[in-house]
Amino acid sequence: MSGARWSVHLKREALINAVTNALANGGIGWLLFKDEAVINAWHGTSQFGVDLLATAAILSLILAAILQPLQRRALLKNTDLLIGARADPKSLITWDRNLFPFPPWLKTIAYYPLAGLLAAALTLGVLSAFGLESFSALEYSLFKGAWTGVWAALLTRQIIKGCAVGMINEQRAEELDRS
């Protein structure tokens, strides 16, 4: 049962953050560019490339800074969630487990914003490869909302899994110290 609660927790948190960020960032995109007829990727007075890169880094930083302490608290209060996470080790595979083995505060200020920049750069590369170099204000706000929603959902799952892995490793270290 606790494995099912863990899965539901991951999905619920990802969905909440996806919808919240999609609506907020889509709205911000609209407010920024509503008066522009055309928004170009890299030239002109309005550039969505810079906006998307900045959004990715800032969104990742804010999401990690908020979610890490909240999720650690949630996992401490609901031990069933942590038990469920331990019961399903495949669900704990994270991007940063071995690639960036630093303390949570360093991941918050360095790793997650860099991951956001990479995701945005890849997205901009794909848009460019398909010849999508400009949007209308409405098109960009819809695109930005969808993109930030997907990115927030993916990042939320990774942050929660990273918190669980860290807490499980701390418990194992305590168990080894006691033996």
C-alpha positions in Angstrom: 0.0 0.0 0.0 2.8 2.4 0.8 4.3 2.0 -2.7 1.0 3.1 -4.1 0.9 6.2 -1.8 4.4 7.1 -3.0 3.4 6.9 -6.6 0.2 8.9 -5.9 2.3 11.5 -4.0 4.7 11.9 -6.9 2.0 12.3 -9.5 -0.1 14.7 -7.3 2.8 17.0 -6.6 3.9 17.0 -10.2 0.4 17.8 -11.4 0.0 20.6 -8.9 3.3 22.2 -9.9 2.7 21.7 -13.6 -0.7 23.4 -13.6 0.4 26.2 -11.3 3.5 27.0 -13.3 1.7 26.6 -16.7 -0.9 29.1 -15.7 1.4 31.6 -14.0 4.1 31.5 -16.7 1.7 31.5 -19.6 0.1 34.6 -18.0 3.5 36.2 -17.5 4.3 35.5 -21.2 1.1 37.1 -22.3 1.7 40.2 -20.1 5.2 40.6 -21.3 4.5 40.3 -25.0 0.8 41.2 -25.5 1.5 44.4 -27.3 4.0 42.8 -29.8 2.8 41.6 -33.2 5.7 39.2 -33.6 8.1 37.8 -31.0 11.4 36.6 -32.6 13.8 34.1 -31.0 16.9 36.2 -31.0 16.5 39.5 -32.8 14.2 42.5 -32.6 12.9 44.3 -29.6 11.1 41.2 -28.2 13.1 38.0 -27.9 11.6 34.8 -26.6 14.9 33.0 -26.5 16.2 35.1 -23.7 12.8 35.0 -21.9 12.7 31.2 -22.0 16.3 30.8 -20.8 15.7 33.2 -17.9 12.4 31.5 -17.1 14.0 28.1 -17.0 16.8 29.1 -14.7 14.6 31.1 -12.3 11.7 28.6 -12.3 14.2 25.7 -11.5 15.8 27.7 -8.7 12.5 28.7 -7.1 11.0 25.3 -7.4 14.0 23.6 -5.8 14.2 26.2 -3.1 10.6 25.7 -2.1 10.1 22.0 -2.7 13.2 20.6 -1.1 12.4 21.7 2.5 8.7 21.1 2.0 9.2 17.6 0.7 11.8 16.7 3.4 9.2 17.7 6.0 6.4 15.8 4.2 8.6 12.6 4.1 9.5 13.0 7.8 5.8 13.3 8.8 4.5 10.6 6.5 6.9 7.7 7.0 4.6 5.6 4.8 5.8 7.7 1.8 9.5 7.0 2.6 8.7 3.3 3.2 6.9 3.3 -0.2 9.9 4.9 -1.8 12.3 2.3 -0.3 10.0 -0.5 -1.5 10.3 0.7 -5.1 14.0 1.5 -5.8 13.4 1.9 -9.5 11.1 4.9 -8.7 14.1 6.6 -7.0 16.3 6.8 -10.1 17.2 10.5 -10.4 19.2 12.5 -12.9 21.5 13.9 -10.2 22.2 10.9 -8.0 25.7 10.3 -9.2 26.3 13.2 -11.6 26.0 15.9 -9.0 26.7 14.4 -5.5 26.6 17.7 -3.6 24.6 18.9 -0.6 20.9 19.9 -1.3 21.6 23.7 -0.9 24.3 23.5 -3.7 21.9 21.6 -5.9 19.3 24.3 -5.3 21.5 27.2 -6.4 23.6 25.5 -9.0 22.4 22.2 -10.4 18.7 22.8 -10.9 19.1 26.2 -12.6 21.8 24.7 -14.9 19.5 21.8 -15.7 16.8 24.4 -16.6 19.1 26.3 -18.9 20.0 23.1 -20.6 16.4 22.1 -21.1 15.5 25.5 -22.4 18.6 25.5 -24.8 17.6 22.1 -26.1 14.0 23.4 -26.6 15.2 26.5 -28.5 17.5 24.3 -30.6 14.5 22.0 -31.6 12.4 25.1 -32.4 15.2 26.4 -34.5 15.7 23.1 -36.3 12.0 23.1 -37.2 12.2 26.7 -38.4 10.0 28.1 -35.6 11.8 31.4 -35.1 8.8 33.6 -34.2 5.5 33.5 -32.4 2.6 35.8 -31.9 1.9 36.9 -28.3 -0.9 34.4 -27.9 1.2 31.5 -29.4 4.2 32.3 -27.2 2.1 32.5 -24.0 0.5 29.2 -24.8 3.9 27.6 -25.7 5.5 29.1 -22.6 2.7 27.9 -20.3 2.9 24.4 -21.8 6.7 24.3 -21.7 6.9 25.5 -18.1 4.2 23.1 -17.0 6.0 20.1 -18.4 9.4 21.3 -17.1 7.9 21.9 -13.6 6.3 18.4 -13.5 9.6 16.7 -14.5 11.6 18.8 -12.1 9.2 18.3 -9.2 9.4 14.5 -9.6 13.3 14.7 -9.6 13.4 17.0 -6.6 11.1 14.8 -4.6 13.0 11.6 -5.6 16.3 13.4 -4.7 14.9 14.2 -1.2 13.8 10.6 -0.7 17.2 9.3 -1.8 19.0 11.7 0.5 16.8 10.7 3.5 17.1 7.0 2.8 20.9 7.4 2.6 20.9 9.3 5.9 18.8 6.5 7.5 21.3 3.9 6.2 24.2 5.9 7.6 22.5 6.1 11.0 21.8 2.3 10.9 25.5 1.6 10.1 26.6 3.9 12.9 24.4 2.1 15.4 25.7 -1.3 14.4 
